[in-house]
């Protein structure tokens, strides 16, 4: 296993600082949380699939309802990939890793146990997990067992109709280019989604723009316990979804500005969830209230 550590995070134009320059209290919180996250079975399996360059069958079916012959027998990551991830984890030295100076300073300024502290800690953990995945992807050149795309296409059943397949996203907008596309998938697996924040007008804030439940832990704590198996989040039932265009165009909800290219005009959606739009949600509540009153009158 190569002794390669995660590459410096995010933009090469930003000023970076090594994590060991944090105060002892803040550094220990990052070190403990990151160490425990890397030790979880979910992290091991996720990173091993990156080393393999091949998702397991069940993971693939979580995202695509289609048959892939090269994935059908791939029930678990290869032992070589699992061994590579374990070797990487044992050699992992968080102290020499770098993050953006503004990110580190904002975390350093937050008081331990405060909402700001928890959100800033989550920001750093997301960045570090992203960089670990990038490092593994690049170290193994996209995977030990990455499929031959031409051979996969040849084996797949040919459709009756020829459909126009949309082009893949413009990966050149990302600092790590193609690797970032894979790594956002890994982040989704580890955290339950790509970690975003309300950045505010300055672009530097970290406000929680929805209510989320932190699985396995109290909601105000991001430090994994000894019994935690993962660090995934899920939105509360009452949390509305925010349109991606709205998020980037004027709500300032993102982690990094380069994440998505925002069209000049908001794309039209043919399906809208009632709970996502205030006016629709209120109309639905009013309708339910009227129905209750009508039933009550009939019963009288």
Protein Blocks (a to p, Z undefined) as FASTA:
>chain_A
ZZbdcddehjfkbccddfklpcfklmmmmmmmmmmmmmpmklmmmmmmmmnopacfklmm
mmoccddfklmmmmbccfklmmmmmmmmmmpcfklpccdfklmmmmmmpcghiaklmmmm
mmmmmmmmmmmmmmmmmmnnopaklccfklmmmmpccdfbdcdddddddfklpmnlmmmm
mmmmmmmmmnopacdddebjnopaccdfbdcddehiafkbcbdcfklcbfcdcddfklcc
ddfklmmmmnopafbfklpccdfbdcddfbdcfklpmklmmmmmmmmmmmmmmmmmmmZZ
